[in-house]
């Protein structure tokens, strides 16, 4: 299931400049603190918009997209939200232009599938969501829960399962993987006489075919396989000739296979274009397929024994009932015939698309994997041109089918495909001829042939395993849906209460963990009449509903939280991360700790993101969850800069770079210098005058430089003499600094000079290797010096 690795927001809501969150490759849980109105909910809103293309609490009249762009973002600049998920290359970026046009770039089809899967999962919980649900009437609660579990469509559920099952079986990725696996299995049987299903079987087979060479060792793992390959290459008098013969043999086989696939591809394309284009020319008839459900329902009505009127049941126009039944049946039959043609065309289309991808991959392999084999320039050039046209053909065919327009091949595709096939055929012949000229001995020839067979089989096994993983993933879903479908009829009448009981098991369990040893227990969801759902619980051993009758605001809040958590754990199919945005407003301290321990115990393998404006709650989270690998950040509202994550030099440098030449950066430069000085002084344990609480943080640059130099005078006198201190003391920022509201602006080259001085200061006390500051606590043994964490950078220290 899916978790977050990174989230980056810019120009969106409260974030004027880049606001990056890195959850690490381990997708760690995270707590974020920010004062009220600091803009922390920008993070929640950004994730919701990325996944659903809307932000629920903003989607009302005169709001919507207009509320998403930061008010100071320049015209022409896009608001962006970029997300990276765990997994292989699962990432995307969504943009909102100044014209309020939305666009999204996803890394691949897998990312698109993940995003689509996340859209129906329960991921985000705000305090307002809890209040809104608890305040709903019983009927509205039933509808809300029905939306979660799909009960509103229970009468169509059987058809939905069957349709999903059929769709899974027709899914291009699944059918393509099955076709690919069958082709690879056939190729393996043809080449080596058996199917080699996985890597271990491949190693066993490799041992069997190299045994006659008596190499002196047995292939049992990857290391011994590599040794065997090396030994085969060394047979005879010329290792290089054997390697070349092997490569030529592989090239010949690759060219022969691609030429054969092109023959099949050309035939399949012709069949698809003939079948599909005739349908595309009947577009009006195909478009009427959307009426199928309507007509089928109408047919059910007019053929029922209860309907006896000579009139259309929909428009009430006079119509003889028998004639109406006949006419509707004819139209349904005609649409059924068109649907069958469309389904057949789709099957052909999927096969052609799969063939395009296969040929493109083979062409890429031939053009890129045999650069060490000279004399095949025409073949290499043909693969490059054909690949470009094949990609265009893939896009064009997909667009034509989706838009139901006539499909036409890109200009020159037929000629270049024919040229590629010709080059493959001549290339295979040439490779075989070149191999024959090498003059290998019989033993060398056997070694070269064996190596070529192993390399070819190795690639086939890798592709077969990859295809089988896709097949297994789909067939697990198919088997599950089959089982659900078979049992559906027997559980249909009890479906809702059964699901409610399932939810209630977790709801009751979670609630008891939040409120142990209290007078409220056996909390559950139950049907109320035919149209309602409500919380029910035992209060002093008496069954009670609704919850507001006796429960406090804190207890009601707990109900909303545990229902959300239960639904997420039971019904989420894609998301394994949750965003809890200011949900504990009415919780007291003990219940907050219990909530954290509930998350720790019941959601230990989930990624949890908590946002809060309460500093006490944030400190509790840090104390409770730091030991479990959580990360922690603070955000603040930094005037025109918008929401800023942690006050870090890296983020300020990026803001200065974006504002330079357009906005005043004097205050940003001041904060950057002060931050750097604070970090250096903290690492070197520089003593400064005592101040109370938050005033301790309000240290100005001139004070920090002075105290740093004083410490260096005692501990490292030579460093105190470095020119950077006099440069900074004479800079426009420090020399004119009287207060934090200094009116003199720093502009032009002065900005660059000051940034260079700050970098020089950092370089004096930091390590380029570990990127850590030198610390007064890390003493170098046997020397009067201190170092960074890795020990590669040191400074003298008395």
ROGU-358269 format. One record per atom (N, C-alpha, C): x, y, z. Coordinates in steps of 0.2 Angstrom, whole numbers, plus 5000, padded with zeros to 4 digits. Example, Ala and Ser with C-alpha at 12.3 -4.5 7.8 and 13.67 -1.06 7.14 Angstrom:
residues 2
506649725039 506249785039 506649845039 506449895035 506849955036 506450005039 
//
This chain:
residues 798
500449945000 500050005000 500450065000 500150124999 500550184997 500650225003 501250255004 501450305009 501750365005 501950415009 502250475006 502950475007 503350495002 504050505003 504250585003 503950624998 504050694998 503450734996 503350794999 502850834997 503150904996 503050934991 503351004990 502751054987 502651114990 502151154989 502451224987 502251254982 502451324980 501951364977 501851424979 501351474976 500651454978 500551404983 499951374984 499651394991 499051424992 498851444998 499351495002 499551465008 499951505012 500751505010 500851465005 501551455003 501751494997 502051544998 502251584992 502851554989 503351534993 503951504990 503951434992 504451394990 504551324991 504451304998 504051254999 503851225006 503951155005 504551125006 504751055005 504651015011 504350955011 504350905016 504650845014 505150815017 505450755015 505350705021 504950655019 504750605024 505250545024 505750555020 506350505019 506150445015 506550405013 506450345009 506050295014 506050305020 505650255025 504950275026 504750335023 504050365023 503950375031 504350405034 504250415042 503650455043 503350445049 502750485052 503050555054 502550605054 502850675055 502350715059 502550755063 502150805067 502350875065 501850915064 502050985062 501651035066 502051085069 501751135073 501751195070 501251235071 501251305068 500651345072 500751405074 500251445077 499651455073 499151465076 498551485072 498651535067 498351525061 498451565055 499151565052 499651525055 500251515052 500251485045 499751455043 499751425036 499851355036 499851315042 500051245041 499551205038 498951225038 498451185034 498551185026 498951235024 499151235017 499351165015 499751125020 499951065018 499451015017 498951015021 498350975021 497950985014 497851055013 497451075007 497851055001 498551055001 498851044995 498850964993 498850924998 498850854997 498150834995 497550864998 496950854996 496750874988 497050934986 496950954980 497350914975 497950894976 498350854972 497950784970 497650754976 497350694975 496650694972 496250754974 495550754972 495350814967 495850854966 495650914962 495150964965 495150964971 494751004975 494951004982 494751064986 494851064993 494151074996 493851024999 493151025001 492951085005 493351105010 493051165014 493051225010 493451235004 493451295000 492951294994 492751234993 492351224987 491651254987 491551314987 490951344988 490951414983 490351444983 490251504978 490851554980 491151574974 491651634974 492251614978 492351554978 493051524982 493351484977 493351424978 493651364974 494351384972 494551374965 495251384963 495551454965 495151504965 495351574967 495751574973 495451524978 495751524985 496451484985 496551454980 497151404980 497851444979 497851494975 498451534973 498651584978 499351584980 499551634985 499451704982 499251744986 499051814984 499551854981 500251834983 500751874980 501151844974 500951784972 501251744967 501151784960 501651794957 501651834951 501251804945 500951844941 500551824935 501051784931 500851734928 501251694924 501651634927 501651644934 501951584938 501351534940 501551474940 501051424942 501151414949 500551394953 500551364959 500651294958 501051264962 501251194961 501251154968 501051084967 501051034972 501350974969 501950954972 502250894969 502250844975 502150784973 502150724978 502550664975 502950634980 503250574978 503050524983 502850464980 502550414984 503150354985 503050314990 503550254990 503450214985 503950174983 503850134977 504350154971 504250124965 504750134960 504450194955 504750254956 504650304951 503850324952 503650334958 502950354958 502950424961 502850474956 502850544958 502450584953 502250644955 501850684950 501850754952 501750804948 501650874950 501050904947 500650934951 500050974949 500151044949 499851084944 499951154943 499351184942 499251244945 498751294944 498951354941 498751374935 499051434932 498651494934 498951554932 498651614934 497951624931 497851584925 497151584922 496751534926 496951504931 496551454935 496451384931 496951374927 496951314923 497351254926 497051194927 497451144931 497751094926 498351074927 498751024923 499150984928 499250924926 499550874930 500050834926 500650824929 501150774926 501250714931 501150654928 501250604932 501850554929 502250534933 502850494931 502750444926 502150404927 502050344923 501350324925 501050274921 500450244922 500350214929 500850184932 500850164939 500650214944 500950274943 500750334947 500050354946 499850354940 499150374939 498650324942 498850264942 498450214946 498450224953 499050234956 499050254963 498650314965 498650364961 498350424963 497550414962 497350374957 496650364956 496450314962 496850274964 496650224970 496550264976 497050314977 496950354983 496350404984 496050414978 495550464978 494950444982 494850374983 494250344986 494450324993 495050334995 495250315002 495150375007 495050355014 495050395019 495750415021 495950475020 496650505021 496650555026 496250605025 496250675029 495650685034 495850695040 495350715045 495450785048 494950825047 495050895051 494550895056 494650935061 494150945067 493450965064 493451005059 492751025056 492450965053 492750915051 492450855048 492150815054 492450805059 492150775065 491550805067 491550875068 490950905071 490350895066 490550905059 490050905054 489650835054 490050775055 489750715055 489350695061 489550715067 489250705073 488550745073 488550805070 487950845070 487450825065 487650775061 487150755056 486550715059 485950715055 485450665058 485550595056 485150555058 485350475057 485350455050 484850485046 484850475039 485450495035 485650555037 486350585034 486950545036 486950515043 487450475045 487450415041 486850385040 486850325036 487150335029 486950395026 487150405019 487950415019 488150445024 488950455024 489250395025 489050345029 489350285030 489250235023 488650245020 488450205014 488950225009 489150295009 489650315003 490250285004 490450275011 491150235012 491050165010 490550135012 490550055011 490250035004 489850085001 489550074994 488850034995 488550045001 487950015001 487350044997 487450104996 486950144992 486850104985 487350074983 487350034976 487249964977 486949944983 486949864984 486549824979 486049854976 485649824972 486049814965 486549854964 486949844958 487649814959 487649794966 488349774968 488549714964 488049664963 488249604959 488549624952 488149664949 488449684942 489049724942 489149764948 489749804948 490349754949 490249704954 490849654955 490949614948 490449594945 490549554939 490849604934 490649664933 490949714928 491749724930 491849734937 492549744939 492949684937 492649624938 493049554937 493149554930 492649564925 492849564918 493349614916 493249674919 493749734917 494449714919 494549674925 495149654927 495449604922 495049564920 495249504916 495449534909 495149594907 495249624901 495849684901 496049694907 496449754909 497149744904 497349794900 497849784896 498549764899 498649794905 499249764909 499249694910 498649664912 498549594914 498549554907 498149574902 498149534896 498849534893 499149594893 499849604890 500349564893 500249564900 500749524904 500649444903 500049424902 499849354900 500149334893 500049384889 500249374882 501049364882 501349414885 502049414886 502349354889 502049334894 502249274898 502149204893 501649204890 501549144885 502049144879 502149204877 502649214871 503349194874 503549214880 504149204883 504249124884 503649094887 503649024888 503848984882 503449004876 503548974870 504248984867 504549044868 505249054866 505749014870 505649004876 506048964880 506048894878 505348864877 505348794875 505648784868 505548834864 505948834857 506648834858 506948874862 507648884863 507948834867 507648814873 508048764877 507648704879 507048694876 506648634877 506248634883 506148694887 505848694893 505648764896 505148774900 505048834903 505448844909 505848894910 506248914916 505948974919 505548954925 505149004927 505449064932 506049044935 506349094939 507049094939 507349134943 508049144943 508449074946 508149044951 508448984954 508448934949 507848924945 507848874940 508348894934 508448954933 508948974928 509648954930 509748964936 510448944938 510548864938 510048824940 510048754939 510148734932 509748764927 509848754920 510548764918 510748824920 511448844918 511948794920 511848764926 512348714928 512348654923 511748634921 511648574917 511948584910 511948644907 512148654900 512948674900 513248694906 513948704906 514348644909 513948594911 514248534914 514748504909 514548494903 515048454898 515648494898 515748554899 516348594899 516848574904 516548544910 517048524915 517448584918 517048634920 517348694922 517748694929 517548644933 517848634939 517448654945 516948694944 516448714950 515748714947 515348704952 514648704951 514248764952 513748784947 513348844948 512848834953 512948874959 512348864964 512048934966 512448984964 512249054966 512449104960 512349164962 512549224957 513349224956 513649214962 514449214961 514749164957 514449104958 514749044954 514549044947 513949074946 513749084939 514149134935 514349194939 514849234936 515549204934 515749164939 516349124938 516349074932 515749044931 515649004925 515649034919 515349094919 515349134912 516049154911 516449174916 517149194915 517549134912 517449084915 517849024913 517649004906 516949004904 516748994897 517149044892 517149104894 517449154890 518249144889 518549104893 519249094893 519449024890 518948994887 519048924884 519448944877 519848904875 520248914869 520748964869 520948984863 521549034863 521349104863 520649124862 520449194861 519849204865 519949234870 519349254874 518949304871 519249354867 518949404864 518549384858 518749334855 518349304849 517749264852 517849234857 517249204860 516649254862 516949304865 516449354867 516149384861 516549404856 516249434850 515749384847 515949314846 515449274843 514849264847 514849274854 514249264858 513849334857 514149384856 513749444855 513449444848 513849424843 513549414836 512949374836 513049314840 512449264840 511849294843 511949334849 511349364852 511049414847 511449454844 511249504839 510749474834 511049414831 510649384826 510049354828 510049324834 509349304837 508849364839 509149414841 508749474843 508449504836 508849504831 508549534825 508049484822 508149424822 507749374819 507049374823 507049384830 506449384834 506049444832 506449504831 506049574830 505749564823 506149544818 505849534811 505249494811 505249444815 504649394815 504049434819 504149474824 503649514828 503349564823 503749594819 503549644815 503049614810 503149554807 502749524803 502049514806 502049494812 501349484816 501049554817 501449604819 501249674821 500849704815 501149694809 500849724803 500149694801 500149624802 499449594801 498949614807 499149624813 498749644818 498449714817 498949754815 498749824814 498249834808 498349794803 497849794798 497149774800 497149714804 496549694807 496149744811 496549774815 496249824820 495949884816 496349914811 496149974808 495549964804 495549904801 494949884797 494349874801 494349844807 493849834811 493649904815 494149934817 493949994821 493750054817 494050064811 493850124807 493150124805 492950064803 492250054801 491750074807 491950064813 491550084819 491550154820 492150184819 492250254820 491850294815 491750264809 491350304804 490550294806 490450254811 489750244813 489750274820 490050334821 490150364828 489450374831 488950394828 488350414831 488050354834 488050294830 487750234833 488150214839 488850214839 489250194845 489050244851 488950304849 488850354855 488150334858 487750304855 487050284858 487150224863 487750194863 487850144868 487650174875 487750234876 487650264883 486850254885 486450244880 485750234881 485550154883 486050114883 485950044885 485650034891 485950064897 485650054903 484950074903 484850134900 484150164900 483650114897 483850094891 483350044887 483249984891 483749954894 483749894898 483249904904 483249954907 482849974913 482149974910 482050014904 481450024901 481149954899 481549914896 481249844894 481049804900 481349814906 481149774912 480449804914 480349864913 479749894915 479149874911 479249884904 478749864900 478549794899 479049744901 478949674900 478649644907 478649684912 478349664918 477649654918 477349604922 476649594922 476249644924 476549694928 476149744931 476049804926 476449804921 476349864916 475949834910 475349874909 474849854904 474649914900 474949974901 474750034897 475050034890 474650054886 474850064879 475150134878 475750144882 476050204882 476750194884 477250244882 477950244884 477950254891 478250214895 478250234903 478650294904 479050324900 479550374901 479250444899 479050444892 478750504890 477950504890 477650454891 476950444892 476650454885 476950454879 476650454873 476350384871 475750394868 475350334866 475750294861 475750224863 476150174859 475950104861 475750074856 475450004857 476049964860 475849934866 476349894870 476749844867 476349804863 476749754859 477249784855 477049834851 477549864846 478149894850 477949924856 478449964860 478949904862 478749854865 479149794867 479649774861 479349764855 479749744850 480249794848 480049854847 480549914845 481149914850 480949914857 481449914862 481949854861 481649794860 482049734860 482549744854 482249774848 482749774842 483249824843 483149884847 483649934848 484149904853 483949864858 484449834862 484849784859 484549744854 484949694850 485449734846 485249784843 485749824838 486349854842 486149874848 486649904852 487149854855 486849794856 487249734859 487749714853 487549714847 487949704841 488549754841 488349814841 488849864841 489349864847 489049844853 489549834859 490049784858 489749724855 490249664853 490749694848 490549724843 491149754839 491649794842 491349844846 491749884850 492249854855 491949794858 492349754863 492949724859 492749694853 493249664849 493749704846 493549764844 494049824842 494549834848 494249844854 494649854860 495149804861 494949744860 495449684861 495949694856 495849704850 496349714845 496749774846 496449824848 496849884850 497349874856 497149834861 497549824866 498149784864 498049734859 498549694857 499049734853 498749774849 499249824844 499649864849 499349894854 499749934859 500249894862 500149834864 500649794867 501149774862 500949764856 501449744851 501949804850 501649864850 502049934849 502549934854 502349924860 502849934866 503349874865 503149814864 503649764863 504149774858 503949804852 504349814846 504849874848 504549924851 504949984853 505449964858 505349914863 505849894868 506349854864 506149804860 506649764856 507049814852 506749864849 507149904845 507649944849 507449964855 507850004859 508449964862 508349894863 508849854865 509349834860 509149834854 509549814848 509949884847 509649934847 510050004845 510450024851 510350004857 510750024863 511249974866 511049914865 511449854868 512049824864 512049844858 512549814854 513049864851 513149924854 513549974852 514349944851 514449894855 515149864855 515249824848 514649804845 514749764839 514749814833 515249824829 515349874824 515049844817 514949894813 514649874806 513949864805 513549894810 512849884810 512549954810 512850004807 512550074808 511850084805 511750044799 511050054796 510550024801 510649974804 510249944809 510049984815 510650014818 510550064823 510150124821 510250154816 509850214813 509150194812 509050134810 508350114808 507950104815 508250074820 507950074826 507750134829 508150184829 508050254832 507450284828 507450284822 506850314818 506250284819 506250214819 505650174820 505350184827 505750194832 505550204839 505150264840 505450314837 505050384837 504450384834 504350344828 503750344825 503250294829 503550244832 503050194836 502750234842 503150274845 502850314851 502350354848 502450394843 501850434840 501250394838 501350334835 500850284834 500450264840 500850254845 500450234851 500050284854 500250344854 499850404856 499350414852 499450414845 498850424840 498350374841 498550314841 498050264841 497650264848 497950274854 497550284860 497050344859 497350404857 496950464856 496350454852 496450414846 495950404841 495350354844 495550304848 495150264851 494750294856 495050334860 494650364866 494250424863 494350454858 493950504855 493450474849 493550414848 493150374843 493150414836 493850424834 493950454828 494350404823 494350414817 494650374812 495450364814 495750304814 496450304816 496850304810 497350344810 497850344804 498550344807 498950304803 499650294805 500050364804 500550374808 500950434807 501350424800 501450484797 501750484790 502450444791 502450404786 503150364785 503150304790 502650294794 502750234799 502850164795 502350154790 502450094786 503150084783 503350134780 504050134776 504550114781 504550154787 505150144792 505050074795 504450054796 504349984799 504649934795 504449944788 504749894783 505449894783 505749954783 506449964783 506849934789 506449944795 506749914801 506749834800 506249804798 506149734797 506749714792 506849744786 507349734782 508049734785 508149784789 508849794792 508949734797 508349714800 508449654805 508649594801 508249584796 508449524792 509149524789 509349574786 510049584784 510549584790 510349614795 510749614801 510949544804 510349504804 510449434807 510849394802 510849404796 511249364791 511949384792 512049454792 512749484793 513049464799 512649464805 512949444811 513149364811 512749324808 512949254807 513549244803 513649284797 514149284793 514849304797 514749364800 515349384804 515549334809 515149304812 515249254817 515649194814 515449174808 515749124804 516549144803 516649204801 517349224799 517849224805 517549214811 518049224817 518449164818 518349104814 518749044814 518849014821 518249004824 518348974831 518348904830 518748874835 518748794835 518048774837 518048704837 517348674839 517148684846 517748684850 517548694857 517448764859 517748814855 517648884856 516948904854 516748874848 516048884845 515548864850 515648804853 515148774858 515148824864 515748854866 515748894872 515348964870 515448984864 515149044862 514349034861 514148974859 513448964858 513148954865 513448924869 513248914876 513148984880 513649024879 513549094882 513049134879 512949124873 512349164869 511749134872 511649074872 511049044875 510849064882 511349064886 511249084893 511049154893 511349204890 511249274890 510449284887 510349244882 509649254879 509149224884 509249174887 508849144892 508749184898 509349214900 509349254906 508849314905 508849344899 508449404898 507649374898 507549314895 506949294895 506649274902 507049244906 506849234913 506649294917 507049344916 506949414919 506249444917 506149444910 505549464908 504949424910 505049354910 504549314912 504349324920 504849334924 504649344931 504349404932 504549464928 504149524928 503449514926 503349484921 502649474918 502249434923 502549384926 502249344931 502049374937 502449424940 502249464945 501649504944 501549534938 500949574936 500349524936 500449464933 499949414933 499649394940 500149384944 499949364951 499549414954 499749474953 499449534957 498749544954 498649534948 497949534945 497549474947 497849414947 497449354948 497249354956 497649384960 497449384967 496849424968 496749484964 496149524964 495549484961 495749454956 495249414952 494949354956 495349324960 495149264964 494749294970 494949354973 494549384978 493949404976 493849434970 493249454967 492749394966 493049344963 492649284962 492349254968 492749254974 492449234980 491949274983 492049344982 491549394984 490949384980 490949374974 490349364970 489949304971 490349254972 489949184974 489549194981 489849234985 489549234992 489049294992 489049334987 488649394988 487849384989 487649334986 486849324986 486649304993 487149264996 486949245003 487049295009 487449345007 487549395012 487149465011 486849465005 486549535003 486149565008 485649525011 485149555015 485449585022 486049545024 486349565030 486949615029 487049635023 487649675021 487849735025 487349775026 487449835029 487649825037 487249785040 487349775047 487949745048 488149695044 488749655044 489349705044 489349755039 489849795038 489949845045 489349865047 489349905053 489649875059 489449805059 489749765065 490549765064 490749755058 491449755057 491749825059 491449875057 491749945059 491649955066 491149925069 491049935076 491549895081 491749845078 492349805082 492949855083 493149885078 493749935079 493549995083 492850025081 492650085084 492650075092 492350015094 492350005101 492949985104 493449955101 494049945103 494450005104 494450045099 494850105099 494550155104 493950155105 493650205110 493850185117 493850115118 493950095125 494750105126 495150115121 495850125123 495950205124 495450245121 495550315123 495150335130 494650295131 494250305137 494250245142 494750215144 494750155148 494350175155 494050125158 493850125165 493350185166 492950195161 492450255161 491750225161 491250255161 490550235162 490250225155 490650225150 490450215143 490850155140 490450115137 490750055134 490250025129 490549975126 490149935120 489949985115 490350035113 490250085108 490150045101 489650065097 489550035091 489150075086 489050055080 488650085075 488050035074 487450055074 486850015073 486350045068 485950005065 485450025061 484850055065 484550115063 484050135067 483450145062 482950105062 482450095057 482750075051 482450095045 482650065039 483150115036 483150175038 483550235034 484050265038 484150245044 484650275049 485150235052 485750265053 486250235057 486450285062 486650255068 486850305074 487350265078 487750305082 488150275087 487650255093 487850195096 487450165102 488050145107 487850155113 488350135118 488050125125 488350085129 488150075136 488350125140 487850165144 488050215148 487850195155 488250175160 488150145166 487650085165 487850045160 487549985159 486849985155 486650045153 486050065150 486150085143 485850045138 485950065131 485650125129 486050175126 485950245125 486050255117 485650305114 485850335108 485350395108 485550455105 486150465101 486650485106 487350495104 487850505108 487850575112 487550625109 487450685112 487050685119 486650635120 486250635125 486650645132 487250605132 487550605139 488350625138 488650615132 489350625131 489550695130 490150705133 490450775133 490750785126 490950845125 491250865119 491850825117 492250815122 492850775121 492650695119 492150675122 491950605121 491650605114 491350655112 491050655105 491550665100 492050705102 492650705097 493050645096 493050605102 493350535101 492950495097 492350495097 491950455092 492050465085 492150535083 492350545076 492950525074 493450525079 494150505077 494150435076 493850395081 493950325081 493550295075 493050325073 492650305067 493050315061 493450375060 493850385054 494450335054 494750325060 495250275060 495050205058 494450185061 494250115059 494050105052 493750165049 493550155042 494150155037 494650195039 495350195035 495650125036 495650095041 496050035042 495649975038 494949985038 494549925035 494549935028 494349995026 494150015019 494750045014 495250065017 495750095012 496050045008 496050055002 496350004997 497050024995 497150084995 497850104992 498250144997 497950185001 498250235006 498450195012 499050205014 499250185021 499650245025 499350305023 499550365027 498950405029 498950435034 498350475037 498650545039 498150595037 498350665039 497850685044 498050705050 497650725056 497750795057 497250835055 497450915055 497050945061 497350955067 497050995072 496450955075 496450895077 495850855078 495750845086 496250875090 496150855097 495950915101 495650965098 495451025101 495151015108 494750975109 494350965115 494650905119 495250875117 495550825121 495950855127 495850815133 496350835138 496950805137 497450815142 498150785141 498150715141 497850685146 497850605146 497550575140 497050605137 496750575131 497150585125 497550635125 497950645120 498550595120 498750585125 499350525126 499050465124 498450445126 498150385124 497950385116 497850435113 497750435106 498450415103 498950445105 499650435102 499750355103 499650335109 499750265110 499350215106 498750235105 498250205100 498550195093 498850255091 499150255084 499750215084 500150215090 500750175090 500550105090 500050085094 499950015094 499549985088 499050015086 498649995081 498850015074 499250065073 499450095066 500150095066 500550045069 501250055069 501550045062 501250015057 501450015051 501150065046 500850115049 500550165045 500950225045 500950275040 501250335041 500750385043 500850425049 500350465052 500650535051 500250585049 500450655049 500050695053 500250725058 499850765063 500050835062 499550885062 499650955062 499350985067 499651025071 499351055077 499551135078 499151175081 499351235083 499451245090 499451185094 499551185101 500251165103 500651205106 501351185107 501351135112 500951135117 500951075123 500851015119 500351005115 500150945111 500750925107 501150975104 501650955100 502250925104 502350955110 502850935114 502750865117 502050845118 501850775120 502050725114 501850745108 502050705102 502750695102 503150745103 503850735102 504150685108 503850695114 504150645119 503850575118 503250565116 503050505115 503250465109 503350505103 503450475097 504150475094 504550515097 505250525094 505650455094 505450415099 505850355100 505550305095 505050315091 504750275086 504950295079 505350345079 505650365072 505250415069 504850455072 504450505070 504950565068 504750605063 505050675062 504650735064 504950785065 504550845068 504750905064 504250955063 504451015060 504051075063 504251135062 503851185064 503751235058 503151265058 503051315052 502951385055 503051435052 502851495054 502651545048 502251595049 502051645044 502551695044 502951705038 503451745038 503351805033 502751845035 502551905032 502451895024 502751935020 502651925013 502951855010 503451825014 503751765011 503251705012 502651715016 502251665017 502451615022 502151555022 502351505027 503051475025 503451465031 504151445030 504151385035 504551335032 504651275036 505251275040 505151265047 505751275051 506151335050 506451375053 506851425050 507551395049 507651375043 508351345041 508651395036 509351395036 509751435031 509551415024 509451345023 509351325016 508751355013 508151355017 507551385015 507651455013 507951495018 508051565017 508451585011 508951545010 509351555004 508951544997 508551494997 508051484991 507651544991 507351564996 506851624996 507251684993 507851694996 508251754994 508351754986 508551694984 508651684977 508051704972 507451684975 506851694971 506651764971 506851804977 506551874978 507051924975 507751904974 508251954972 508051984966 508152044966 507952084960 507252104959 506852074963 506052094963 505852114969 506052094975 505752114981 506352134986 506252164991 506752184996 506952125000 507552105000 507852045004 508252065010 508252125012 508652145018 508452105024 507852105025 507652065031 507751995031 507751965025 507951895024 508651885025 509051925023 509751925024 509951925031 509651975034 509751985042 509551915045 509051885044 508851825047 509351765045 509551765039 510051715037 510651715041 510951775041 511551785045 511451765052 510851785055 510751775062 510751695063 510351665059 510251595059 510951555059 511351575054 512051545053 512451555060 512451615062 512851635068 512551595074 511851585075 511651545080 511851475080 511851445074 512051375073 512751365075 513151415073 513951415074 514051425082 513751475084 513851485092 513551425096 513051395094 512751335098 513251275097 513551265091 513951215090 514651225094 514851285094 515451305098 515351315105 514751315108 514551335114 514851405116 514651445112 514851515114 514351545119 514651575124 514251605129 513951675128 513351685129 513051745128 512651765134 512451835135 512051855141 511451815142 511251805148 510651775149 510051815147 509451785145 508851815143 508251765145 507651795146 507151745148 506751725142 506551665142 506151635137 506251655129 505751675126 505851695119 506251745117 506451785123 506951845121 507651815120 507751755123 508351725122 508551705114 507951695110 508051685103 508151745099 508051805102 508051865098 508751895099 509251865097 509951885097 510151915090 510451975090 510552005084 511251995081 511452005075 512051985072 512652015075 512652075077 513252105080 513352075087 512852065091 513052035097 513351965096 513051925092 513251855091 514051855088 514151905083 514851905080 515351925086 515151975090 515551995095 515751935100 515151895102 515351845107 515651785104 515551775097 515951725094 516651745094 516851805092 517551825092 517851825099 517451835104 517751835110 517951765112 517451715110 517651645112 518251625108 518251645101 518851625097 519551655100 519451715103 520051745106 520351695111 519951665115 520151625120 520351555118 519951525113 520051455111 520451445104 520351495100 520651485093 520851555090 521451585093 521551655091 521651665084 521951615081 522151625073 521451635069 520951595071 520351605068 520051665069 520151695074 519851765076 520051815071 520651805068 520951855064 520751845057 520351795055 520051785048 519751845046 519851865039 519551925036 518851925036 518451865037 517751865036 517451905041 517751905047 517451945053 517452025052 517952045049 518052115048 517552135042 517552085037 517052095031 516352105033 516152055038 515452055040 515352125044 515852135049 515752195053 515652255049 515952265043 515952325039 515352315033 515052265033 514452255028 513952305030 513552315025 512952365025 512452335031 512352275031 511952245036 512052255043 512752235045 512952235052 513152305054 513452345049 513652415051 513152465052 512552455049 512052505049 511452475054 511552415057 511052375060 510952405067 510452445068 510252465075 509652435078 509252405074 508652365076 508452325071 507952275072 507652235067 507252265062 507152335063 506752375058 507152425054 507852405053 508252445049 507952465043 507952525041 507652555035 508052545029 508752545030 509252545024 509152475020 509052485014 508952415010 509652395007 509752335007 510352305003 510152284996 510452314991 510252294984 510852284980 510752254974 511252244969 511752204971 512452224970 512952174971 513052174979 512852214983 512952204990 512652144992 512052124989 511752054991 512252004990 512552004984 512951944982 513551944987 513852004988 514452004993 514251985000 513652005002 513451975009 513351905009 513051875004 512951805003 513651765003 514151794999 514751764999 515151765006 515051825010 515351825016 515051775021 514351765020 514051715025 514251645023 514351635017 514651565015 515351555017 515751605017 516451605020 516451585027 515951625031 515851605038 515651535039 515251515035 515051445036 515551395035 515951405030 516551365028 517051355033 517151415037 517651415042 517451355048 516851345049 516651305054 516251245053 516251225046 515851165044 516251125040 516051055039 516351005036 516050995029 516350995023 516050985017 515950915016 516150865020 516050795019 515450775022 515350785029 514750765033 514250825033 514450885031 513950945031 513750955038 514150945043 513950965050 514451015052 514251055057 514651105060 515151075065 515751105065 516251085070 515951095077 516051045082 515751045088 516251055094 516151095099 516551095105 516551035109 516050995108 516050935111 516450875108 516650885102 517050825099 517750845099 518150825104 518850845105 519250795101 519750815098 520250765094 520750735099 520650675100 521150645105 521850655104 522250675109 522950695108 523150755105 522650795104 522750865101 522350915104 522550975103 522151035106 521751055100 521251015098 520851035093 520151005093 519651025090 518950995090 518750985082 518250945081 518150925074 517350915073 517250905067 516550895065 516350815067 515750795065 515550725067 515950675064 516150685057 516550635054 517250635055 517550695058 518250705060 518650725055 518450735049 518850755043 519050835043 518650875047 518750945047 518850965055 519450995056 519651015063 519851085063 519851115069 520051185070 520451175077 520951215078 521351225084 520851245090 520951215096 520451235101 520851225108 520951275111 521351275118 520851245123 
//
